[in-house]
Amino acid sequence: MEDPEVVAAATAASDEARDDPAPLAAFLSLVDDAASRLLDHPIRPRVNASAQGLLRGELDLVQVEVPAVLAAGLVLDRIVVRAQRLRVVPGLPPRIQAAPVSLRAYVSQANVDRWTHTARLPMRLALTEEGVLLTTGVGGIRMSETLADLEVSGPFLRLAPKRMTIVGLPAPMLRFVRGYLPLPPLPKGARITHVQPGAGRLAVTFSLEALDEPLTPDIGRRLRSATRLPIPGLR
């Protein structure tokens, strides 16, 4: 999406459509070109448009699913970015706007195990239907278990303990148990809206700030910076 020729073409098309109540042609062309540049990656784009939305000059939904995103050593099985009521606003330069915007990340137990091993974390993180179970041990002997939820603290994710046992016996909650995960910072203004735990899997949904960016040649870099994830094509 950062190709100057593509953005220039979109800008020109948008300027030509300035008197048109639905200047969607430029944006659709831009989406088309961006998708064609990501064919090396098996992304799954989805666009929904209603007659009412087109009359307002906007797309009801633009969703992009990207598999196998590497974030600070942890392989996310897939991420899904959803932008609703997306439109191109004519101007110099034109602006791309959308609200609400959300991001959902999925991760499996196998990738979590690989990550803890590579990062040499002194614990095992098991994804369960109740939350994240942290287990520590010495010489193969299980010493403690802590069941925790995920919560946002500033731009980072951290573990919020719910229940703890030491050598199989219930233990009081200790402040030092609450710790941060070595993950990259969250997207700007992100907040957790839904956590869906499961046996061997976890899905976390974040609400993001509304999108309002000038449609200029560096839009790819800015969108990548906003998500803080190495999404293919946003370079």
C-alpha positions in Angstrom: 0.0 0.0 0.0 3.0 2.3 0.2 3.7 2.4 -3.6 3.7 6.1 -4.5 2.3 5.3 -8.0 -0.6 3.4 -6.5 -1.4 6.2 -4.0 -1.0 8.9 -6.6 -3.5 7.0 -8.8 -5.9 6.7 -5.9 -5.6 10.4 -5.1 -6.2 11.4 -8.7 -9.2 9.2 -9.0 -10.6 10.6 -5.7 -10.1 14.1 -6.9 -11.9 13.3 -10.1 -14.8 11.9 -8.1 -14.9 14.9 -5.7 -18.4 15.9 -7.0 -19.6 12.3 -6.8 -21.5 11.4 -3.6 -19.7 8.1 -3.5 -16.0 8.4 -4.3 -15.4 4.6 -3.6 -13.8 3.8 -7.0 -10.4 5.1 -5.9 -10.5 3.2 -2.7 -11.6 -0.1 -4.3 -8.8 0.3 -6.8 -6.4 0.8 -3.9 -7.7 -2.3 -2.1 -7.4 -4.3 -5.3 -3.8 -3.3 -5.9 -2.9 -3.9 -2.2 -4.4 -7.4 -2.3 -2.5 -8.2 -5.5 0.8 -7.2 -3.8 0.1 -9.6 -1.0 -0.5 -12.7 -3.1 2.7 -14.3 -1.7 0.9 -14.4 1.6 -2.4 -16.4 1.9 -4.4 -13.4 3.3 -8.1 -13.6 3.2 -9.7 -10.2 2.5 -13.4 -9.6 2.8 -15.4 -6.6 1.8 -19.1 -6.0 2.6 -21.0 -3.1 1.0 -24.7 -2.3 1.2 -26.7 0.0 -1.1 -27.2 2.4 1.8 -23.5 2.4 2.5 -22.6 3.0 -1.1 -24.9 6.0 -1.2 -23.0 7.4 1.8 -19.8 6.7 0.0 -18.5 4.0 2.4 -18.0 0.3 2.8 -19.8 -1.4 5.6 -16.9 -3.7 6.4 -13.3 -4.3 5.3 -11.8 -7.4 7.0 -8.3 -8.8 6.4 -7.1 -12.1 7.9 -3.4 -12.7 8.0 -2.0 -16.1 9.1 1.3 -16.8 10.9 2.3 -13.3 12.2 5.5 -13.2 14.2 5.4 -10.9 17.2 8.4 -10.7 19.5 9.2 -14.4 18.9 5.6 -15.6 19.4 3.9 -16.9 16.2 0.3 -15.8 16.2 -1.7 -18.4 14.3 -3.7 -15.6 12.7 -4.9 -12.0 13.2 -8.1 -10.5 11.9 -8.4 -6.8 11.4 -11.9 -5.4 11.0 -12.7 -1.8 9.9 -16.3 -0.8 9.7 -17.8 2.2 7.8 -14.6 2.7 5.8 -14.6 5.6 3.4 -12.2 7.9 1.5 -12.8 11.5 2.2 -11.8 13.8 -0.8 -9.2 16.5 -0.1 -5.6 17.4 -0.6 -4.6 14.8 0.3 -7.7 12.6 0.6 -8.1 10.8 3.9 -9.1 7.2 4.7 -11.4 6.9 7.7 -13.1 4.0 9.5 -14.8 3.4 12.9 -15.1 1.2 14.8 -11.8 -0.7 14.2 -10.8 -4.0 15.9 -8.1 -6.6 15.9 -8.4 -10.2 17.0 -5.3 -12.4 17.6 -5.4 -16.2 17.8 -2.7 -18.4 19.3 -2.4 -22.1 19.8 -0.7 -24.1 22.6 2.0 -25.4 20.2 3.1 -21.9 19.3 3.1 -20.8 23.0 5.2 -23.8 23.9 7.7 -23.0 21.1 7.8 -19.4 22.3 8.5 -20.2 26.0 11.2 -22.6 25.0 12.9 -20.1 22.7 12.6 -17.3 25.2 13.9 -19.6 28.0 11.0 -18.6 30.3 11.3 -20.4 33.7 7.7 -21.6 33.5 5.1 -23.3 31.3 2.1 -21.5 30.0 -0.9 -23.8 29.4 -4.0 -22.4 27.6 -7.1 -23.6 29.3 -10.8 -22.9 29.2 -10.4 -21.0 32.5 -7.5 -18.8 31.5 -3.7 -19.1 31.3 -2.2 -21.6 33.7 1.4 -20.9 34.7 3.4 -23.9 36.1 6.9 -23.7 37.7 9.0 -26.7 38.9 12.4 -27.9 39.9 13.9 -31.1 38.5 10.6 -32.2 37.1 8.7 -31.6 40.4 5.8 -29.2 40.0 6.2 -26.4 42.6 3.5 -23.9 41.9 0.5 -23.3 39.6 -1.1 -20.0 39.0 -4.3 -19.4 37.0 -4.4 -16.0 35.4 -6.4 -13.7 33.1 -4.9 -11.3 30.5 -5.4 -7.6 31.1 -4.0 -4.4 29.6 -1.6 -2.2 31.6 -0.8 0.8 29.5 0.6 -0.4 26.2 1.4 -3.9 27.5 -0.3 -7.2 28.3 0.1 -8.7 31.7 -1.1 -11.7 33.7 -3.6 -11.1 36.4 -3.6 -14.1 38.8 -7.0 -15.5 39.9 -5.9 -18.6 41.8 -2.6 -20.0 43.1 -1.3 -23.2 44.6 2.2 -24.0 46.0 3.1 -27.7 46.2 -0.6 -28.5 45.7 -1.8 -26.3 48.5 -3.8 -23.0 48.1 -1.7 -19.9 48.5 -2.6 -16.3 49.0 -2.3 -13.9 46.0 1.1 -12.2 46.0 1.6 -8.9 44.2 4.9 -10.0 42.7 3.1 -12.8 40.9 1.4 -10.3 38.7 3.8 -10.0 35.8 4.1 -8.7 32.2 4.5 -10.9 29.2 7.5 -10.2 26.9 5.3 -9.2 24.0 5.5 -6.1 21.8 3.5 -3.0 22.9 -0.2 -3.1 21.9 -1.5 -0.9 19.1 -2.0 2.7 20.1 -5.1 3.2 22.1 -5.9 -0.5 22.2 -8.1 -2.0 24.9 -9.2 -5.6 25.4 -12.9 -6.1 24.7 -13.1 -9.9 24.7 -10.9 -12.8 25.8 -12.0 -16.3 24.5 -10.0 -19.0 26.3 -10.1 -22.6 25.3 -8.3 -25.9 25.7 -5.0 -25.3 23.8 -6.1 -22.0 22.2 -6.7 -18.4 23.0 -8.3 -15.5 21.1 -8.0 -11.9 22.3 -10.0 -9.1 20.7 -8.8 -5.5 20.9 -10.7 -2.3 20.2 -8.5 0.2 18.3 -8.7 3.9 17.8 -10.8 5.1 14.9 -8.8 5.2 11.6 -8.2 8.7 10.2 -5.1 8.9 8.0 -4.1 10.9 5.0 -3.8 8.8 1.9 -0.2 9.6 1.1 2.7 7.4 0.0 3.8 6.5 3.5 0.4 5.2 4.6 1.7 1.6 4.7 4.4 2.6 7.2 1.9 4.5 9.3 -0.7 1.7 9.4 2.0 -0.7 10.4 3.2 1.6 13.1 -0.4 2.0 14.4 -0.9 -1.8 14.7 2.7 -2.4 15.9 2.6 -5.8 14.2 4.7 -6.9 11.2 1.7 -7.4 8.9 2.9 -8.5 5.4 2.5 -5.7 2.9 2.6 -2.8 5.4 6.3 -2.0 5.0 
